Amino acid sequence: MRKIERLIIESALSLFCAAAIAPTLSAQVYSGTLTGVVTDPAGAVVPGATITLTDENKGFTFSTKTEQDGRYVLRNLAPGNYTLDAAYS
């Protein structure tokens, strides 16, 4: 469970940094991208895990599955507060 908690914290920090920098960019892009890698407690990547990102204020959800190398990408995200969940069944 600590790996998922760390993943959530790292992903939230990445999204926060993207949102904080966005207003200073000259391209006026009002969205960000969230990327990460899902690993199990032993450190092995988890392909096929479902990643769900939920906007805490608006309730919108964005979902994707991890690739064979455990990586995921969520694009075109508006700045905001999000909750990230990773599940594998």
LINTADA-V143165 format. One record per residue. D_CENTER is the distance of its C-alpha to the mean C-alpha in Angstrom with 2 decimals. Layout:
d_center=D_CENTER
d_center=D_CENTER
This chain:
d_center=16.57
d_center=16.25
d_center=13.92
d_center=11.38
d_center=12.11
d_center=11.73
d_center=8.34
d_center=7.33
d_center=9.51
d_center=8.52
d_center=4.89
d_center=6.92
d_center=9.59
d_center=8.17
d_center=7.43
d_center=10.80
d_center=12.52
d_center=11.75
d_center=13.08
d_center=15.95
d_center=17.03
d_center=16.88
d_center=20.19
d_center=22.01
d_center=21.40
d_center=24.43
d_center=22.74
d_center=21.74
d_center=18.34
d_center=16.71
d_center=13.19
d_center=10.24
d_center=7.82
d_center=4.30
d_center=5.39
d_center=6.26
d_center=9.26
d_center=10.35
d_center=13.86
d_center=16.62
d_center=18.87
d_center=21.09
d_center=18.49
d_center=18.67
d_center=15.78
d_center=15.02
d_center=15.38
d_center=15.11
d_center=12.72
d_center=11.32
d_center=7.66
d_center=8.05
d_center=6.46
d_center=9.75
d_center=11.32
d_center=13.65
d_center=16.43
d_center=16.75
d_center=15.56
d_center=13.86
d_center=11.48
d_center=9.41
d_center=9.54
d_center=9.73
d_center=11.32
d_center=11.08
d_center=13.88
d_center=16.96
d_center=15.65
d_center=12.65
d_center=10.20
d_center=7.69
d_center=7.02
d_center=6.32
d_center=9.21
d_center=11.56
d_center=9.69
d_center=12.38
d_center=12.42
d_center=12.34
d_center=11.49
d_center=8.69
d_center=8.64
d_center=6.18
d_center=8.68
d_center=9.50
d_center=13.07
d_center=15.68
d_center=19.18
